[in-house]
């Protein structure tokens, strides 16, 4: 009996338990309201269904949130991702619209290359502002958030650039091996990031910089280098997301592409259990968070929430998720059943990828709090 | 104290450059200003535009500029870049320069009373274009020239009623609304609902906002295609959402324009192209080309003639055949 209870407690204490529970609850809600929500069929040589839609439209958000996770893990924040999304899409579409043959693969690759290079530069710019010049991240990236939107409008001349290019269409709207190409790109990038941060020392560097930048520097980590890498990576993720978003509709909209995506991305990171104070982070949690947000959006469309109440509905669900995520709220809400013993802070039985680094980061964070 | 000195200097310099900019931008034709309006009786119009956020708006600006030239009206053009404060500044500078008539498209609905009173006190008539203000005192402006969004919704509904007049089967409609709470979205929805509401065979199965953008239009339509098994008609509040939805429909293996009939509003170039290609069935025009009407009204207002308080832009509708004809000469 106690074994079962222990198992249940271990399960609910896992930090990804509540996000998963909410995602499942949302899916169940959809199944109740929409017939055949879970069916995935083959249509025109690719998979087709609501679940595929969630992955397809969620792909850019997962990417942006992935970059955001690492930035937040360093104790920073990147508000400029929405603008980078718009700039990347605008640049790529502008270059492609100038091509004599819009279907030429080399031309499209060149356009994509230019857009991603600019995204990298913009990300590095943020990193330099934060690390070398020492501007607070929220201000440093606010500059590019505002100026970048203007830049995107300048590139598109305030108009919507429409293109007709099959190779470009593949990035965000096409399919490969019956799966949406975008989600394959995202899977690869998430796997790569997971490898770089969990198998190599980079993740620990990031967490220690987020925990206490000065202490990390004193212990031999080049904090500024780590920061620049992280912001550049975030810029790259936003750039790729921008290509996906513009490719999905074969047009670049400098005014609205990626508008407010930074807020959704931050939300996804927070839902995934990464603390805004920096320190430890969870990539799996972020992916879950982004999927929750996209599923929520799809749910709103499918079950017919009226546009006037959409924001309220979203707010309620997000509040619920955040409350469930908070250990102190859970302790208060479920006190009756739980024994007074405090839950173990570090998930020793957690995912294999987050054991040692989490502990060090946790300590580092406490130190920062005390310093303040 | 000494620490602040450079800051103050900087602020002063900034203020100077800003006034300099303001002067240059509001005086595109300096030569004529010294001559004065009285000398050759040329009407001087101050026009403050919202910005250049879309192809529609750019066409609107061009129409006003060209019509002014044609009508022999001297135009002082100012771009507010989506900011009300810029627009108020521009209106004040028009009042100071004693233009004969002021026309502007308000960035937002409210907060205009003070500056409009200044214009009224200076005896300068004001014409609103394209967008309205919510001032309780309607004597602050002479007339409002712009599209009737309710009428546009009605026209869309009327085509649908005509198209299905011989059919008795129920018609399932999905609607892509504009930005929630915006005047075009509210009015187009109301006009459309009023017309199709007369016949119970028309049913709006789902209605959701697509924020006037292609990306959202596609995303919402993709969800509609799954949640509503049989969709006969799509009504999108603008072309862009319709264009996004077309991609979703094609992705679902259906033929836009045939399996699902599509009605949109605006008639921008990409939309007209899709209409000519048979992917859209009907477009209700929301014309930005109100320049000639504006100049006509301005002439009357300056002479002191009575004008109606509300003037609707001359607009038309397009079927697929009409689109093919109109496309080559389309300005926007």
Interface residues (C-beta under 8 A of the other chain):
Chain A: X33 X34 X35 X36 X37 X43 X44 X48 X49 X50 X53 X57 X153 X157 X158 X159 X160 X162 X173 X245 X248 X249 X250 X251 X253 X255 X256 X257 X297 X298 X300 X301 X302 X303 X304 X306 X307 X308 X310
Chain B: X51 X52 X53 X54 X55 X57 X58 X177 X180 X181 X206 X207 X208 X209 X211 X213 X214 X215 X218 X219 X220 X222 X223 X224 X226 X227 X229 X240 X243 X244 X247 X251 X252 X253 X270
